[in-house]
Amino acid sequence: MKITVCIGSSCHIKGSRQVVEELQYLIKENNLGDKVELGGTFCMGKCQQGVCVTVDDDFYSVTPDTVADFFKESVLSKV
């Protein structure tokens, strides 16, 4: 599974760094380092939708406040 987080300027302002840090923690906490690849990219073209995240090819809008729920629903349930 590949998770990609936008780190472009608009998403950065909306908290992409915190989203990345929390995802790094959750991946490590759940021992998923060998199953989940976390990466960054610049603009996904959906700047108005918050911190843009894709899991494989599925798009999500995530905030620092919703990243834990996102991880549980969209990552843990599919690993």
PyMOL commands that place a pseudoatom at each C-alpha (Angstrom):
pseudoatom trace, name=CA, resn=MET, resi=1, chain=A, elem=C, hetatm=0, pos=[0.000, 0.000, 0.000]
pseudoatom trace, name=CA, resn=LYS, resi=2, chain=A, elem=C, hetatm=0, pos=[1.305, 3.459, -0.879]
pseudoatom trace, name=CA, resn=ILE, resi=3, chain=A, elem=C, hetatm=0, pos=[0.173, 6.604, 0.945]
pseudoatom trace, name=CA, resn=THR, resi=4, chain=A, elem=C, hetatm=0, pos=[1.103, 9.897, -0.693]
pseudoatom trace, name=CA, resn=VAL, resi=5, chain=A, elem=C, hetatm=0, pos=[0.664, 13.243, 1.074]
pseudoatom trace, name=CA, resn=CYS, resi=6, chain=A, elem=C, hetatm=0, pos=[0.727, 16.572, -0.727]
pseudoatom trace, name=CA, resn=ILE, resi=7, chain=A, elem=C, hetatm=0, pos=[3.422, 18.835, 0.694]
pseudoatom trace, name=CA, resn=GLY, resi=8, chain=A, elem=C, hetatm=0, pos=[2.772, 21.759, -1.647]
pseudoatom trace, name=CA, resn=SER, resi=9, chain=A, elem=C, hetatm=0, pos=[2.336, 25.247, -0.234]
pseudoatom trace, name=CA, resn=SER, resi=10, chain=A, elem=C, hetatm=0, pos=[-1.465, 25.189, 0.140]
pseudoatom trace, name=CA, resn=CYS, resi=11, chain=A, elem=C, hetatm=0, pos=[-1.511, 21.799, 1.874]
pseudoatom trace, name=CA, resn=HIS, resi=12, chain=A, elem=C, hetatm=0, pos=[1.519, 22.766, 3.961]
pseudoatom trace, name=CA, resn=ILE, resi=13, chain=A, elem=C, hetatm=0, pos=[-0.403, 25.765, 5.314]
pseudoatom trace, name=CA, resn=LYS, resi=14, chain=A, elem=C, hetatm=0, pos=[-3.318, 23.433, 6.132]
pseudoatom trace, name=CA, resn=GLY, resi=15, chain=A, elem=C, hetatm=0, pos=[-1.126, 21.065, 8.154]
pseudoatom trace, name=CA, resn=SER, resi=16, chain=A, elem=C, hetatm=0, pos=[0.491, 18.543, 5.819]
pseudoatom trace, name=CA, resn=ARG, resi=17, chain=A, elem=C, hetatm=0, pos=[3.608, 18.361, 7.996]
pseudoatom trace, name=CA, resn=GLN, resi=18, chain=A, elem=C, hetatm=0, pos=[1.532, 17.333, 11.011]
pseudoatom trace, name=CA, resn=VAL, resi=19, chain=A, elem=C, hetatm=0, pos=[-0.371, 14.812, 8.865]
pseudoatom trace, name=CA, resn=VAL, resi=20, chain=A, elem=C, hetatm=0, pos=[2.915, 13.264, 7.673]
pseudoatom trace, name=CA, resn=GLU, resi=21, chain=A, elem=C, hetatm=0, pos=[4.324, 13.115, 11.218]
pseudoatom trace, name=CA, resn=GLU, resi=22, chain=A, elem=C, hetatm=0, pos=[1.178, 11.465, 12.562]
pseudoatom trace, name=CA, resn=LEU, resi=23, chain=A, elem=C, hetatm=0, pos=[1.098, 8.940, 9.710]
pseudoatom trace, name=CA, resn=GLN, resi=24, chain=A, elem=C, hetatm=0, pos=[4.766, 8.096, 10.358]
pseudoatom trace, name=CA, resn=TYR, resi=25, chain=A, elem=C, hetatm=0, pos=[3.918, 7.500, 14.018]
pseudoatom trace, name=CA, resn=LEU, resi=26, chain=A, elem=C, hetatm=0, pos=[0.818, 5.402, 13.247]
pseudoatom trace, name=CA, resn=ILE, resi=27, chain=A, elem=C, hetatm=0, pos=[2.658, 3.261, 10.687]
pseudoatom trace, name=CA, resn=LYS, resi=28, chain=A, elem=C, hetatm=0, pos=[5.422, 2.571, 13.207]
pseudoatom trace, name=CA, resn=GLU, resi=29, chain=A, elem=C, hetatm=0, pos=[2.994, 2.068, 16.123]
pseudoatom trace, name=CA, resn=ASN, resi=30, chain=A, elem=C, hetatm=0, pos=[1.058, -0.552, 14.133]
pseudoatom trace, name=CA, resn=ASN, resi=31, chain=A, elem=C, hetatm=0, pos=[4.199, -2.286, 12.805]
pseudoatom trace, name=CA, resn=LEU, resi=32, chain=A, elem=C, hetatm=0, pos=[3.236, -1.597, 9.202]
pseudoatom trace, name=CA, resn=GLY, resi=33, chain=A, elem=C, hetatm=0, pos=[6.625, -0.410, 7.946]
pseudoatom trace, name=CA, resn=ASP, resi=34, chain=A, elem=C, hetatm=0, pos=[6.924, -3.418, 5.651]
pseudoatom trace, name=CA, resn=LYS, resi=35, chain=A, elem=C, hetatm=0, pos=[3.371, -3.061, 4.290]
pseudoatom trace, name=CA, resn=VAL, resi=36, chain=A, elem=C, hetatm=0, pos=[2.831, 0.686, 3.960]
pseudoatom trace, name=CA, resn=GLU, resi=37, chain=A, elem=C, hetatm=0, pos=[5.013, 3.084, 1.987]
pseudoatom trace, name=CA, resn=LEU, resi=38, chain=A, elem=C, hetatm=0, pos=[4.635, 6.770, 2.905]
pseudoatom trace, name=CA, resn=GLY, resi=39, chain=A, elem=C, hetatm=0, pos=[5.674, 9.400, 0.396]
pseudoatom trace, name=CA, resn=GLY, resi=40, chain=A, elem=C, hetatm=0, pos=[5.239, 13.047, -0.437]
pseudoatom trace, name=CA, resn=THR, resi=41, chain=A, elem=C, hetatm=0, pos=[4.407, 14.910, -3.598]
pseudoatom trace, name=CA, resn=PHE, resi=42, chain=A, elem=C, hetatm=0, pos=[3.750, 18.437, -4.693]
pseudoatom trace, name=CA, resn=CYS, resi=43, chain=A, elem=C, hetatm=0, pos=[0.370, 19.751, -5.807]
pseudoatom trace, name=CA, resn=MET, resi=44, chain=A, elem=C, hetatm=0, pos=[-2.336, 17.212, -6.607]
pseudoatom trace, name=CA, resn=GLY, resi=45, chain=A, elem=C, hetatm=0, pos=[-4.526, 19.949, -8.109]
pseudoatom trace, name=CA, resn=LYS, resi=46, chain=A, elem=C, hetatm=0, pos=[-7.205, 19.908, -5.407]
pseudoatom trace, name=CA, resn=CYS, resi=47, chain=A, elem=C, hetatm=0, pos=[-5.804, 22.671, -3.191]
pseudoatom trace, name=CA, resn=GLN, resi=48, chain=A, elem=C, hetatm=0, pos=[-9.206, 23.826, -1.916]
pseudoatom trace, name=CA, resn=GLN, resi=49, chain=A, elem=C, hetatm=0, pos=[-9.886, 20.393, -0.401]
pseudoatom trace, name=CA, resn=GLY, resi=50, chain=A, elem=C, hetatm=0, pos=[-7.403, 20.552, 2.462]
pseudoatom trace, name=CA, resn=VAL, resi=51, chain=A, elem=C, hetatm=0, pos=[-4.406, 18.298, 2.894]
pseudoatom trace, name=CA, resn=CYS, resi=52, chain=A, elem=C, hetatm=0, pos=[-4.616, 16.000, -0.130]
pseudoatom trace, name=CA, resn=VAL, resi=53, chain=A, elem=C, hetatm=0, pos=[-3.753, 12.354, 0.497]
pseudoatom trace, name=CA, resn=THR, resi=54, chain=A, elem=C, hetatm=0, pos=[-3.959, 9.316, -1.744]
pseudoatom trace, name=CA, resn=VAL, resi=55, chain=A, elem=C, hetatm=0, pos=[-3.971, 5.681, -0.679]
pseudoatom trace, name=CA, resn=ASP, resi=56, chain=A, elem=C, hetatm=0, pos=[-2.918, 3.789, -3.776]
pseudoatom trace, name=CA, resn=ASP, resi=57, chain=A, elem=C, hetatm=0, pos=[-5.229, 5.591, -6.248]
pseudoatom trace, name=CA, resn=ASP, resi=58, chain=A, elem=C, hetatm=0, pos=[-8.012, 6.695, -3.871]
pseudoatom trace, name=CA, resn=PHE, resi=59, chain=A, elem=C, hetatm=0, pos=[-8.139, 10.413, -2.959]
pseudoatom trace, name=CA, resn=TYR, resi=60, chain=A, elem=C, hetatm=0, pos=[-8.845, 11.718, 0.553]
pseudoatom trace, name=CA, resn=SER, resi=61, chain=A, elem=C, hetatm=0, pos=[-8.949, 15.129, 2.190]
pseudoatom trace, name=CA, resn=VAL, resi=62, chain=A, elem=C, hetatm=0, pos=[-7.304, 14.900, 5.613]
pseudoatom trace, name=CA, resn=THR, resi=63, chain=A, elem=C, hetatm=0, pos=[-6.557, 17.385, 8.393]
pseudoatom trace, name=CA, resn=PRO, resi=64, chain=A, elem=C, hetatm=0, pos=[-4.300, 17.053, 11.437]
pseudoatom trace, name=CA, resn=ASP, resi=65, chain=A, elem=C, hetatm=0, pos=[-7.510, 16.536, 13.466]
pseudoatom trace, name=CA, resn=THR, resi=66, chain=A, elem=C, hetatm=0, pos=[-8.864, 13.736, 11.265]
pseudoatom trace, name=CA, resn=VAL, resi=67, chain=A, elem=C, hetatm=0, pos=[-5.666, 11.839, 10.410]
pseudoatom trace, name=CA, resn=ALA, resi=68, chain=A, elem=C, hetatm=0, pos=[-6.104, 9.190, 13.145]
pseudoatom trace, name=CA, resn=ASP, resi=69, chain=A, elem=C, hetatm=0, pos=[-9.645, 8.349, 11.976]
pseudoatom trace, name=CA, resn=PHE, resi=70, chain=A, elem=C, hetatm=0, pos=[-8.493, 8.397, 8.349]
pseudoatom trace, name=CA, resn=PHE, resi=71, chain=A, elem=C, hetatm=0, pos=[-5.708, 5.940, 9.194]
pseudoatom trace, name=CA, resn=LYS, resi=72, chain=A, elem=C, hetatm=0, pos=[-8.057, 3.592, 11.018]
pseudoatom trace, name=CA, resn=GLU, resi=73, chain=A, elem=C, hetatm=0, pos=[-10.748, 3.629, 8.308]
pseudoatom trace, name=CA, resn=SER, resi=74, chain=A, elem=C, hetatm=0, pos=[-8.678, 3.876, 5.131]
pseudoatom trace, name=CA, resn=VAL, resi=75, chain=A, elem=C, hetatm=0, pos=[-5.401, 2.153, 5.995]
pseudoatom trace, name=CA, resn=LEU, resi=76, chain=A, elem=C, hetatm=0, pos=[-5.779, -0.314, 8.876]
pseudoatom trace, name=CA, resn=SER, resi=77, chain=A, elem=C, hetatm=0, pos=[-9.011, -1.733, 7.487]
pseudoatom trace, name=CA, resn=LYS, resi=78, chain=A, elem=C, hetatm=0, pos=[-7.292, -2.505, 4.147]
pseudoatom trace, name=CA, resn=VAL, resi=79, chain=A, elem=C, hetatm=0, pos=[-3.932, -3.889, 5.275]
for i in range(1, 79): cmd.bond("trace and resi %d" % i, "trace and resi %d" % (i + 1))
show_as sticks, trace
zoom trace
